[in-house]
Amino acid sequence: MIQCKLKEISGNYDITIKYYLKDVLSDINKLIVKEKRNVLIVDRNVYDIYSEFIHVFVEESRCEILAIDIKEENKNYETITLIYDFLIEKNIHRDSTLVAMGGGVLGDIVGFAASTYMRGVKYINVPTTLISQTDSSVGGKVGYNYGKIKNILGSFYNPTAVFIPLETLNSLDNRNYINGICEVIKYSLIYSKDFFAFLEKNIQSIINRDKETLLYIIQKCLEIKMHIVNEDFKDENKRNVLNFGHTAGHALEIISNFNIMHGEAVALGMLIAVKLSEYKLSLSKDIYNRLLKMYFTLGIDYNYNINNIEEFISIMKRDKKNDEEIRFVLLEDFGKCKIKTKVTEVDLLKAINEGIGEI
Ligand SMILES: NC(=O)c1ccc[n+]([C@@H]2O[C@H](COP(=O)([O-])OP(=O)(O)OC[C@H]3O[C@@H](n4cnc5c(N)ncnc54)[C@H](O)[C@@H]3O)[C@@H](O)[C@H]2O)c1
């Protein structure tokens, strides 16, 4: 059995990685106080696949259960109110615990509901996708989309514990799995040349979802994220580096009406950001070429035709990290980011063309 414990200092909570979901659920069962009214909020797809273990957990822990349909388009206030209604109907109190089981969307909205319901109730996160296991389940950012702006409404609110069941990655479809790898590549670019080289060297094990490789990758991403978050929890400065690839990425997600997934959009956004980094910070062209090679092997799209460039640019200007100027996180080298770098529309158009235009 794989087991590992990490500690997030700013929130002072444990992150436990185990292989089997049933072991994770058994740990949570021991952790929650049965006399309180607790709730498991689970992504309906996850519920359908793992219902056998979930039923045992719900029975033993005496949790109420709410299964919800999850997709990026539902990361909105309607889904939050659905959760509030359920909590009120089940008479959930301030000393109750919510257990969130699902991907990044489910975790972000349950975390937000937990942060606001009765001015804050405890929640435990059980991330089941690669994006949520490597990224969204730690760091305390919770929230939802509004209008055409991603994650514009939200708060900083830490879980009381995070339990990562590695085996749930086996049921992810290939697109969602590779979607998660895109964020892993981001971590390697912003943090370490060695980690990027590890991904290159172990690409077949990654494709095969080898569990030791995945354990290494998840631990590495979480270590990097915790290191950054512990220095700048409220995202006032250094934490901005995690936004590498996201300025264009978020805008691509929106203009595609979420037909492009979050990680896929970040992958394209990174190609644009790398091109801009070549122009503005003399980043070596070698990085773009190595990135393309990796995308090609993993089957990640590296071309995208932006039909409505005006809307794309206007969404970027409205991004919550921008102020009517277009600012990017750029790279000087592996692990050396320059945040809030202003770019001109001319450079941006060139970077789009050279970065993700048809080759
Ligand atoms: N809070 C943060 O710091 C942070 C960081 C990165 C990303 N995010 C957010 O995370 C979201 C993306 O997360 P995601 O990629 O996990 O998307 P998601 O939650 O939409 O999950 C993707 C799909 O996988 C399904 N699924 C979940 N677990 C499964 C499993 N084990 N087996 C089979 N199917 C499963 C879901 O039902 C869904 O259809 C975005 O909204 C993004 O903004 C947040």
The ligand as an ORCA input file, in Angstrom:
! r2SCAN-3c Opt
* xyz 0 1
  N      -8.709     25.872     -6.452
  C      -7.592     25.787     -7.148
  O      -6.512     26.152     -6.680
  C      -7.624     25.210     -8.539
  C      -6.428     24.825     -9.178
  C      -6.508     24.222    -10.435
  C      -7.735     24.013    -11.033
  N      -8.877     24.417    -10.386
  C     -10.193     24.192    -10.997
  O     -10.363     22.792    -11.168
  C     -11.326     22.602    -12.200
  C     -10.881     21.462    -13.097
  O     -10.814     20.300    -12.321
  P     -11.005     18.849    -12.956
  O     -10.156     18.724    -14.146
  O     -10.832     17.902    -11.848
  O     -12.504     18.896    -13.515
  P     -13.900     18.258    -13.022
  O     -14.074     18.395    -11.565
  O     -14.932     18.862    -13.916
  O     -13.748     16.715    -13.374
  C     -13.602     16.325    -14.705
  C     -14.545     15.181    -15.079
  O     -14.087     13.973    -14.464
  C     -15.174     13.322    -13.794
  N     -14.540     12.570    -12.707
  C     -14.074     13.037    -11.526
  N     -13.407     12.069    -10.890
  C     -13.476     10.962    -11.662
  C     -12.952      9.648    -11.539
  N     -12.173      9.289    -10.513
  N     -13.219      8.759    -12.513
  C     -13.965      9.119    -13.593
  N     -14.460     10.357    -13.788
  C     -14.204     11.273    -12.823
  C     -16.102     14.427    -13.409
  O     -17.417     13.959    -13.242
  C     -15.984     15.359    -14.612
  O     -16.821     14.909    -15.642
  C     -11.476     23.923    -12.936
  O     -12.707     24.509    -12.600
  C     -10.341     24.761    -12.381
  O     -10.650     26.137    -12.347
  C      -8.847     24.990     -9.160
*
